[in-house]
């Protein structure tokens, strides 16, 4: 469940010396929306939490329970960078080197499939993705 750390957000807004209305305007947020978030009537979208966190020079996790979403996004971006590095490396290999690497990866994958701890880990990952 997504939640906003309302007391922490209010404390940080107060520390800026701005009234909530002015803070919202400076963040590019509708002031009435901020009032609803601080009162607990609504929960902001992650984009709005990011805007407030940037303005407050804090992390999203400091003012909300949305951190896991951003961490997942960061992991995807990191994986994309790693894949680009692998593609570059792969292009520089000759066919024999590629076949050796593929054989090693297949062997490792088969060994992992037989490992109960690995199967349990994969089952947990798959259940979270549903």
Secondary structure by P-SEA (a helix, b strand, c coil): ccccaaaaaaaaaaaacccaaaaaaaacccaaaaaaaaaccccccaaaaaaaaaaacccccccccaaaaaaaaaaaaaaaaaaaaaaaaaaaccaaaaaaaaaaaaaaaaaaaacaaaaaaaaaaaaaac
